[in-house]
Amino acid sequence: MDDEYLNDGLISRFEQMLENKTHYYFETDEFYEIIAYYLDVGDLPYAKKAIDYAIEMYPSSIDIQIKKLEYLLAVNRLKEASFLISELKETAENDLDYLIAVGRYWSMKENPRMAIGFFEKALESGEDQEYIYNCLGNEYLNLNETDLALYNFKQALELDPDDEFAFFSCVQCYDELHVPKELIEFLNEYIDLKPYSELAWSQLGEVYMQLKDYEQAHRAFDYVTLINPKSIMAYTQKAACLEKLDDYEAAIEVYKETLELDDSAGFTYLKIGNCYVKLGLPFKALKSYHQALHEDPQLPQVWTATSDLYESLGNYEEALFYLNRGVELDAQNPDMWKRRAYLHIQLSKLEESSLDYYKLIELEPNNFYNWLGLIEVLITIGDYQKAIESVHQAQKHFNRAELYYQLSNCYYLLGNEEMGRKMFLKASEMNASLQLEMFKKYPILENRFKKSPKKPLGRKSK
């Protein structure tokens, strides 16, 4: 039936009937087309209304009953679908739509073998083969029989080279089979057939990126920009390849080309700034970072990158200023809190650094070095009691000699010689090789050890 008539005639007439709450006459094939239209566009409530009217007028129509079966599958009413499949079995067992619907039913029931049987029978009709091959490919994927899935998707693609579903399914199969060279051959063959395929050139570039062949990847993405001069993805990937090839100046020029196309210029300016950093041009990098912040002040990576750059220039105050803004935007990022703790230490703001470590412990309680850092800071600021409390908390997660050395140091500094020696002995039994490192870090340990080594350290006494 002519599509224009269907859209402008049949559907309008049917919906006018519903609006006027009356009954118009439709042939069975007209109802069939109306129902098919609503199923295709996903308007299931209207599909149901059309089915109800059609069955009322043509209760014995097999075609309408099959459309009802398709509707039941679309709304996932599998029990009702099962009854209808049984009712239609004798009269519709060779009908193409019925076979496809039953195949879909078994697929939804997660029985790929049964689904394949019906799809293969449907294939014998010689109609809708592209769709059926895709269905078969999906079922073989469900069975993890990727070679057979690939065969069927290739058959579908051969029937319609513009079938994007079949194309991407083939790529997926090659990925799952871990055969990148065969995937490259497939893509090159497809490109020979369709030399202006943006999809194929893009996929080829992605494969070469995975293989770290950045020159070939750059070539592929360059073709994409020729095919589609507005492809932001292609320009970005071209620039990324140039970065991998250490050609940062060329990468900057490509990133600049994207600025005219990109709605999110902040990220592009960030990339440009990163390239300038690698070129050893910090002030040009800063200019790019500030442009990025102007374009998108809500991008935490830019605040962090700017902070990193100021830190590399020895300007810790500015580094901390920009990092603080990054933390506000991405407060659950442990790396930001680690960097902030470090900057606070560099600026002799140890109280603030201890707060950063408390937050780190909240975010990563199973990271030993977060606890170690917190305890070090508490010891440095002279809050030995809190340091001891933190060690005890850390020991709920870790049984490490370093913690006992820290405890020994704290107890000695608090004047508790007995506990200091007890913890030192315990630490040494656990790991005596750390003694020299701990003596340098905590001089009081070496002082006490040399004064009264009452028993050998580093081994348990009998």
HUHUBEL-V336862 format. One record per pair of residues at least 4 apart in sequence whose ideal C-beta (glycine too) atoms are under 7 Angstrom apart, sorted by the first residue. I is the first residue (numbers start at 1). GAP is how many residues later the second one is. D is the distance in whole Angstrom. If there is no record, write none. Layout:
BEGIN
i={I & I}
gap={GAP & GAP}
d={D & D}
END
This chain:
BEGIN
i={1 & 1 & 1 & 2 & 3 & 4 & 5 & 5 & 6 & 6 & 6 & 6 & 7 & 8 & 9 & 10 & 10 & 10 & 10 & 11 & 11 & 11 & 12 & 13 & 13 & 14 & 14 & 14 & 15 & 16 & 17 & 17 & 17 & 18 & 26 & 26 & 28 & 28 & 28 & 28 & 28 & 29 & 30 & 31 & 31 & 31 & 31 & 32 & 32 & 32 & 32 & 33 & 34 & 34 & 35 & 35 & 35 & 35 & 35 & 35 & 36 & 36 & 37 & 38 & 38 & 38 & 38 & 39 & 39 & 39 & 39 & 43 & 44 & 44 & 44 & 44 & 45 & 46 & 47 & 47 & 48 & 48 & 49 & 50 & 51 & 51 & 51 & 51 & 52 & 53 & 54 & 54 & 55 & 55 & 55 & 58 & 61 & 62 & 62 & 62 & 62 & 62 & 63 & 64 & 65 & 65 & 65 & 66 & 66 & 66 & 66 & 66 & 66 & 66 & 67 & 68 & 68 & 69 & 69 & 69 & 69 & 69 & 70 & 70 & 71 & 72 & 72 & 72 & 72 & 73 & 73 & 73 & 73 & 73 & 77 & 78 & 78 & 78 & 78 & 80 & 81 & 81 & 82 & 83 & 84 & 85 & 85 & 85 & 88 & 88 & 89 & 92 & 95 & 96 & 96 & 96 & 96 & 96 & 97 & 98 & 99 & 99 & 99 & 99 & 100 & 100 & 100 & 101 & 102 & 102 & 103 & 103 & 103 & 103 & 103 & 103 & 104 & 105 & 106 & 106 & 106 & 106 & 107 & 107 & 107 & 111 & 112 & 112 & 112 & 112 & 113 & 114 & 115 & 115 & 116 & 116 & 116 & 117 & 118 & 119 & 119 & 119 & 119 & 119 & 122 & 123 & 123 & 128 & 129 & 129 & 130 & 130 & 130 & 130 & 130 & 131 & 132 & 133 & 133 & 133 & 133 & 134 & 134 & 134 & 134 & 134 & 135 & 136 & 136 & 137 & 137 & 137 & 137 & 137 & 137 & 138 & 139 & 140 & 140 & 140 & 140 & 141 & 141 & 145 & 146 & 146 & 146 & 146 & 147 & 148 & 149 & 149 & 150 & 150 & 150 & 151 & 152 & 153 & 153 & 153 & 153 & 153 & 154 & 154 & 155 & 156 & 156 & 156 & 157 & 157 & 157 & 157 & 157 & 161 & 161 & 163 & 164 & 164 & 165 & 166 & 167 & 167 & 168 & 169 & 170 & 170 & 171 & 171 & 171 & 172 & 173 & 174 & 174 & 174 & 174 & 179 & 180 & 180 & 180 & 180 & 181 & 182 & 183 & 183 & 184 & 184 & 184 & 185 & 186 & 187 & 187 & 187 & 187 & 188 & 189 & 190 & 190 & 190 & 191 & 191 & 191 & 191 & 194 & 196 & 197 & 198 & 198 & 198 & 198 & 198 & 199 & 200 & 201 & 201 & 201 & 201 & 201 & 202 & 202 & 202 & 203 & 204 & 204 & 205 & 205 & 205 & 205 & 205 & 205 & 206 & 207 & 208 & 208 & 208 & 208 & 209 & 213 & 214 & 214 & 214 & 214 & 215 & 215 & 216 & 217 & 217 & 218 & 218 & 218 & 218 & 219 & 220 & 221 & 221 & 221 & 221 & 221 & 222 & 222 & 223 & 224 & 224 & 224 & 225 & 225 & 225 & 225 & 225 & 228 & 230 & 231 & 232 & 232 & 232 & 232 & 233 & 234 & 235 & 235 & 235 & 235 & 236 & 236 & 237 & 238 & 238 & 239 & 239 & 239 & 239 & 239 & 240 & 241 & 242 & 242 & 242 & 242 & 243 & 243 & 243 & 247 & 248 & 248 & 248 & 248 & 249 & 249 & 250 & 251 & 251 & 252 & 252 & 252 & 253 & 255 & 255 & 255 & 258 & 258 & 259 & 259 & 262 & 264 & 265 & 265 & 266 & 266 & 266 & 266 & 266 & 266 & 267 & 267 & 268 & 269 & 269 & 269 & 269 & 269 & 270 & 270 & 270 & 270 & 270 & 270 & 270 & 271 & 272 & 272 & 273 & 273 & 273 & 273 & 273 & 273 & 274 & 274 & 275 & 276 & 276 & 276 & 276 & 277 & 277 & 277 & 281 & 282 & 282 & 282 & 283 & 284 & 285 & 285 & 286 & 286 & 287 & 288 & 289 & 289 & 289 & 289 & 289 & 290 & 291 & 292 & 292 & 292 & 293 & 293 & 298 & 300 & 300 & 300 & 300 & 301 & 302 & 303 & 303 & 303 & 303 & 303 & 303 & 304 & 304 & 304 & 304 & 305 & 306 & 306 & 307 & 307 & 307 & 307 & 307 & 308 & 309 & 310 & 310 & 310 & 310 & 311 & 311 & 311 & 315 & 316 & 316 & 316 & 316 & 317 & 317 & 318 & 319 & 319 & 320 & 320 & 320 & 322 & 323 & 323 & 323 & 323 & 323 & 324 & 325 & 326 & 326 & 327 & 327 & 327 & 327 & 330 & 332 & 334 & 334 & 334 & 334 & 335 & 336 & 337 & 337 & 337 & 337 & 337 & 338 & 338 & 339 & 340 & 340 & 341 & 341 & 341 & 341 & 341 & 341 & 342 & 343 & 344 & 344 & 344 & 344 & 345 & 345 & 349 & 350 & 350 & 350 & 350 & 351 & 352 & 353 & 353 & 354 & 354 & 354 & 354 & 354 & 355 & 356 & 357 & 357 & 357 & 357 & 357 & 358 & 358 & 359 & 360 & 360 & 361 & 361 & 361 & 361 & 364 & 365 & 366 & 368 & 368 & 368 & 369 & 370 & 371 & 371 & 371 & 372 & 372 & 373 & 374 & 374 & 375 & 375 & 375 & 375 & 375 & 376 & 377 & 378 & 378 & 378 & 378 & 379 & 379 & 379 & 379 & 379 & 383 & 384 & 384 & 384 & 384 & 385 & 386 & 387 & 387 & 387 & 388 & 388 & 388 & 389 & 390 & 391 & 391 & 391 & 391 & 394 & 394 & 395 & 395 & 398 & 401 & 401 & 401 & 401 & 401 & 402 & 402 & 403 & 404 & 404 & 404 & 404 & 404 & 405 & 405 & 405 & 405 & 405 & 405 & 406 & 407 & 407 & 408 & 408 & 408 & 408 & 408 & 408 & 409 & 409 & 409 & 409 & 410 & 411 & 411 & 411 & 411 & 412 & 412 & 412 & 412 & 413 & 416 & 417 & 418 & 419 & 420 & 420 & 421 & 421 & 422 & 423 & 424 & 424 & 424 & 425 & 425 & 426 & 427 & 428 & 428 & 428 & 428 & 429 & 429 & 432 & 432 & 434 & 435 & 436 & 437 & 438 & 438 & 439 & 439 & 439 & 443 & 444 & 445 & 446 & 447 & 448 & 449 & 453 & 455}
gap={4 & 5 & 32 & 4 & 4 & 4 & 4 & 5 & 4 & 5 & 27 & 31 & 4 & 4 & 4 & 4 & 20 & 23 & 24 & 4 & 23 & 26 & 4 & 4 & 11 & 4 & 20 & 36 & 4 & 4 & 5 & 6 & 7 & 31 & 4 & 5 & 4 & 30 & 33 & 35 & 36 & 4 & 4 & 4 & 19 & 23 & 33 & 4 & 31 & 32 & 35 & 4 & 4 & 16 & 4 & 12 & 15 & 16 & 19 & 32 & 4 & 31 & 4 & 5 & 8 & 9 & 12 & 8 & 31 & 32 & 35 & 4 & 4 & 27 & 30 & 31 & 4 & 4 & 4 & 24 & 4 & 23 & 4 & 4 & 4 & 16 & 17 & 20 & 4 & 4 & 4 & 10 & 4 & 9 & 13 & 6 & 4 & 4 & 26 & 29 & 30 & 33 & 4 & 4 & 4 & 19 & 23 & 4 & 22 & 26 & 29 & 31 & 32 & 35 & 4 & 4 & 16 & 4 & 12 & 15 & 16 & 32 & 4 & 31 & 4 & 5 & 8 & 9 & 12 & 8 & 28 & 31 & 32 & 35 & 4 & 4 & 27 & 30 & 31 & 4 & 4 & 24 & 4 & 4 & 4 & 4 & 17 & 20 & 4 & 10 & 4 & 6 & 4 & 4 & 26 & 29 & 31 & 32 & 4 & 4 & 4 & 19 & 22 & 23 & 4 & 22 & 32 & 4 & 4 & 16 & 4 & 12 & 15 & 16 & 19 & 32 & 4 & 4 & 5 & 8 & 9 & 12 & 5 & 8 & 32 & 4 & 4 & 27 & 30 & 31 & 4 & 4 & 4 & 24 & 4 & 20 & 23 & 4 & 4 & 4 & 13 & 16 & 17 & 20 & 10 & 6 & 9 & 4 & 4 & 30 & 4 & 26 & 29 & 30 & 33 & 4 & 4 & 4 & 19 & 22 & 23 & 4 & 19 & 22 & 31 & 32 & 4 & 4 & 16 & 4 & 12 & 15 & 16 & 19 & 32 & 4 & 4 & 5 & 8 & 9 & 12 & 5 & 8 & 4 & 4 & 27 & 30 & 31 & 4 & 4 & 4 & 24 & 4 & 20 & 23 & 4 & 4 & 4 & 13 & 16 & 17 & 20 & 4 & 16 & 4 & 4 & 7 & 10 & 4 & 6 & 9 & 10 & 13 & 32 & 33 & 4 & 4 & 35 & 4 & 4 & 4 & 32 & 4 & 4 & 4 & 16 & 4 & 12 & 32 & 4 & 4 & 5 & 8 & 9 & 12 & 4 & 4 & 27 & 30 & 31 & 4 & 4 & 4 & 24 & 4 & 20 & 23 & 4 & 4 & 4 & 13 & 16 & 17 & 4 & 4 & 4 & 7 & 10 & 4 & 6 & 9 & 10 & 6 & 31 & 4 & 4 & 26 & 29 & 30 & 33 & 4 & 4 & 4 & 19 & 22 & 23 & 26 & 4 & 22 & 32 & 4 & 4 & 16 & 4 & 12 & 15 & 16 & 19 & 32 & 4 & 4 & 5 & 8 & 9 & 12 & 8 & 4 & 4 & 27 & 30 & 31 & 4 & 30 & 4 & 4 & 24 & 4 & 20 & 23 & 24 & 4 & 4 & 4 & 13 & 16 & 17 & 20 & 4 & 16 & 4 & 4 & 7 & 10 & 4 & 6 & 9 & 10 & 13 & 6 & 31 & 4 & 4 & 26 & 29 & 30 & 4 & 4 & 4 & 19 & 22 & 23 & 4 & 22 & 4 & 4 & 16 & 4 & 12 & 15 & 16 & 32 & 4 & 4 & 5 & 8 & 9 & 12 & 5 & 8 & 32 & 4 & 4 & 27 & 30 & 31 & 4 & 30 & 4 & 4 & 24 & 4 & 20 & 23 & 4 & 13 & 16 & 17 & 4 & 10 & 6 & 9 & 6 & 32 & 4 & 30 & 4 & 26 & 29 & 30 & 33 & 36 & 4 & 32 & 4 & 4 & 19 & 22 & 23 & 26 & 4 & 19 & 22 & 29 & 31 & 32 & 35 & 4 & 4 & 16 & 4 & 12 & 15 & 16 & 19 & 32 & 4 & 31 & 4 & 5 & 8 & 9 & 12 & 5 & 8 & 32 & 4 & 4 & 27 & 31 & 4 & 4 & 4 & 24 & 4 & 23 & 4 & 4 & 4 & 13 & 16 & 17 & 20 & 4 & 4 & 4 & 7 & 10 & 4 & 9 & 31 & 4 & 26 & 29 & 30 & 4 & 4 & 4 & 19 & 20 & 22 & 23 & 26 & 4 & 19 & 22 & 32 & 4 & 4 & 16 & 4 & 12 & 15 & 16 & 19 & 4 & 4 & 5 & 8 & 9 & 12 & 5 & 8 & 32 & 4 & 4 & 27 & 30 & 31 & 4 & 30 & 4 & 4 & 24 & 4 & 23 & 27 & 4 & 4 & 13 & 16 & 17 & 20 & 4 & 4 & 4 & 10 & 4 & 9 & 10 & 13 & 6 & 31 & 4 & 26 & 29 & 30 & 4 & 4 & 4 & 19 & 22 & 23 & 26 & 4 & 22 & 4 & 4 & 16 & 4 & 12 & 15 & 16 & 19 & 32 & 4 & 4 & 5 & 8 & 9 & 12 & 5 & 8 & 4 & 4 & 27 & 30 & 31 & 30 & 4 & 4 & 24 & 4 & 20 & 23 & 24 & 27 & 4 & 4 & 4 & 13 & 16 & 17 & 20 & 4 & 16 & 4 & 4 & 10 & 4 & 9 & 10 & 13 & 6 & 32 & 31 & 4 & 30 & 32 & 4 & 4 & 4 & 19 & 23 & 4 & 30 & 4 & 4 & 16 & 4 & 12 & 15 & 16 & 31 & 4 & 4 & 5 & 8 & 9 & 12 & 5 & 8 & 27 & 30 & 31 & 4 & 4 & 26 & 29 & 30 & 4 & 4 & 4 & 19 & 23 & 4 & 19 & 22 & 4 & 4 & 4 & 12 & 15 & 16 & 4 & 9 & 4 & 8 & 5 & 4 & 26 & 29 & 30 & 33 & 4 & 32 & 4 & 4 & 19 & 22 & 23 & 26 & 4 & 22 & 29 & 33 & 37 & 40 & 4 & 4 & 16 & 4 & 12 & 15 & 16 & 19 & 37 & 4 & 33 & 35 & 36 & 4 & 5 & 8 & 9 & 12 & 5 & 8 & 32 & 36 & 31 & 4 & 4 & 4 & 4 & 4 & 28 & 4 & 27 & 4 & 4 & 4 & 21 & 25 & 4 & 32 & 4 & 4 & 4 & 7 & 29 & 30 & 30 & 31 & 25 & 26 & 4 & 4 & 4 & 4 & 4 & 7 & 4 & 6 & 7 & 4 & 4 & 4 & 4 & 4 & 4 & 4 & 4 & 6}
d={6 & 6 & 5 & 7 & 6 & 6 & 4 & 7 & 5 & 7 & 6 & 6 & 6 & 6 & 6 & 6 & 6 & 6 & 6 & 6 & 7 & 6 & 6 & 7 & 6 & 7 & 5 & 7 & 6 & 6 & 6 & 7 & 4 & 6 & 4 & 5 & 6 & 5 & 5 & 6 & 7 & 7 & 6 & 6 & 6 & 4 & 6 & 6 & 5 & 7 & 6 & 6 & 7 & 5 & 6 & 6 & 5 & 6 & 7 & 4 & 6 & 7 & 6 & 5 & 5 & 4 & 6 & 5 & 6 & 7 & 6 & 6 & 6 & 7 & 6 & 6 & 7 & 6 & 6 & 5 & 6 & 6 & 7 & 6 & 6 & 6 & 5 & 6 & 6 & 7 & 6 & 5 & 6 & 6 & 7 & 6 & 7 & 6 & 7 & 6 & 5 & 7 & 7 & 7 & 7 & 7 & 6 & 7 & 7 & 6 & 6 & 5 & 5 & 6 & 7 & 6 & 7 & 7 & 6 & 5 & 7 & 5 & 6 & 5 & 7 & 5 & 5 & 4 & 7 & 6 & 6 & 5 & 6 & 7 & 6 & 6 & 7 & 6 & 7 & 6 & 6 & 6 & 7 & 6 & 6 & 7 & 6 & 6 & 4 & 6 & 6 & 4 & 7 & 6 & 6 & 5 & 6 & 7 & 6 & 6 & 6 & 5 & 5 & 4 & 6 & 5 & 7 & 6 & 7 & 5 & 6 & 5 & 4 & 4 & 7 & 6 & 6 & 6 & 5 & 4 & 4 & 7 & 7 & 4 & 6 & 6 & 6 & 4 & 4 & 5 & 7 & 7 & 6 & 5 & 6 & 6 & 5 & 7 & 6 & 6 & 5 & 5 & 5 & 7 & 5 & 6 & 5 & 6 & 6 & 6 & 7 & 5 & 4 & 5 & 6 & 7 & 6 & 6 & 5 & 4 & 4 & 7 & 7 & 5 & 6 & 6 & 7 & 6 & 4 & 6 & 5 & 4 & 4 & 7 & 6 & 7 & 7 & 4 & 4 & 4 & 6 & 7 & 4 & 6 & 6 & 5 & 5 & 5 & 7 & 7 & 6 & 5 & 6 & 6 & 4 & 7 & 7 & 6 & 5 & 4 & 5 & 6 & 6 & 6 & 7 & 7 & 6 & 4 & 6 & 6 & 4 & 6 & 6 & 6 & 6 & 6 & 6 & 7 & 6 & 6 & 7 & 6 & 6 & 7 & 7 & 6 & 6 & 7 & 6 & 6 & 6 & 6 & 6 & 4 & 6 & 6 & 6 & 6 & 7 & 6 & 7 & 6 & 6 & 6 & 6 & 7 & 6 & 6 & 6 & 6 & 5 & 6 & 5 & 7 & 7 & 6 & 7 & 5 & 6 & 6 & 5 & 7 & 7 & 5 & 6 & 6 & 6 & 5 & 5 & 7 & 6 & 6 & 7 & 5 & 5 & 5 & 7 & 7 & 5 & 7 & 7 & 7 & 4 & 6 & 5 & 4 & 4 & 7 & 6 & 7 & 6 & 4 & 4 & 4 & 6 & 5 & 6 & 6 & 4 & 4 & 5 & 7 & 7 & 7 & 6 & 5 & 6 & 6 & 4 & 7 & 7 & 7 & 7 & 5 & 5 & 4 & 7 & 7 & 6 & 6 & 6 & 5 & 4 & 6 & 6 & 5 & 6 & 7 & 7 & 6 & 7 & 6 & 6 & 5 & 5 & 6 & 6 & 6 & 6 & 6 & 4 & 6 & 6 & 6 & 7 & 5 & 6 & 4 & 4 & 5 & 7 & 7 & 6 & 5 & 5 & 4 & 6 & 6 & 5 & 7 & 6 & 6 & 4 & 5 & 5 & 7 & 7 & 7 & 6 & 5 & 6 & 5 & 5 & 7 & 5 & 5 & 5 & 5 & 5 & 6 & 6 & 5 & 7 & 6 & 4 & 7 & 5 & 4 & 3 & 5 & 6 & 7 & 7 & 7 & 6 & 5 & 5 & 4 & 6 & 7 & 7 & 5 & 7 & 6 & 5 & 6 & 7 & 7 & 5 & 7 & 4 & 3 & 4 & 7 & 6 & 7 & 7 & 6 & 4 & 4 & 4 & 6 & 7 & 5 & 6 & 6 & 6 & 6 & 6 & 7 & 7 & 6 & 6 & 6 & 6 & 7 & 6 & 7 & 6 & 6 & 4 & 7 & 6 & 6 & 7 & 7 & 4 & 5 & 5 & 6 & 6 & 5 & 4 & 4 & 6 & 6 & 6 & 5 & 7 & 5 & 4 & 7 & 6 & 7 & 5 & 7 & 7 & 7 & 4 & 6 & 5 & 4 & 4 & 7 & 6 & 7 & 4 & 4 & 4 & 6 & 6 & 4 & 7 & 6 & 6 & 6 & 5 & 5 & 7 & 7 & 7 & 6 & 6 & 6 & 5 & 7 & 7 & 6 & 7 & 6 & 6 & 6 & 7 & 7 & 6 & 6 & 6 & 5 & 7 & 6 & 6 & 7 & 6 & 6 & 5 & 5 & 6 & 6 & 6 & 5 & 5 & 5 & 7 & 7 & 6 & 6 & 6 & 5 & 7 & 5 & 4 & 6 & 7 & 7 & 6 & 6 & 4 & 4 & 4 & 6 & 7 & 5 & 6 & 6 & 6 & 6 & 5 & 7 & 7 & 7 & 5 & 7 & 6 & 5 & 6 & 7 & 7 & 6 & 6 & 6 & 5 & 4 & 6 & 7 & 7 & 6 & 6 & 4 & 6 & 5 & 6 & 6 & 6 & 6 & 6 & 6 & 5 & 7 & 6 & 7 & 6 & 7 & 4 & 6 & 6 & 6 & 6 & 6 & 6 & 5 & 5 & 6 & 5 & 6 & 6 & 5 & 5 & 4 & 6 & 7 & 5 & 7 & 7 & 7 & 6 & 6 & 4 & 5 & 5 & 7 & 6 & 7 & 7 & 5 & 7 & 6 & 5 & 7 & 6 & 6 & 5 & 6 & 5 & 6 & 6 & 7 & 6 & 7 & 6 & 5 & 4 & 4 & 6 & 6 & 7 & 6 & 6 & 5 & 5 & 3 & 7 & 7 & 4 & 7 & 4 & 7 & 7 & 6 & 6 & 4 & 6 & 5 & 4 & 4 & 6 & 6 & 6 & 4 & 6 & 6 & 6 & 4 & 4 & 4 & 6 & 7 & 4 & 5 & 6 & 6 & 6 & 6 & 6 & 6 & 6 & 7 & 6 & 7 & 7 & 6 & 6 & 6 & 7 & 6 & 7 & 7 & 7 & 5 & 6 & 4 & 5 & 7 & 6 & 6 & 3 & 5 & 6 & 7 & 6 & 6 & 6 & 7 & 6 & 4 & 6 & 6 & 6 & 6 & 7 & 7 & 6 & 7 & 6}
END
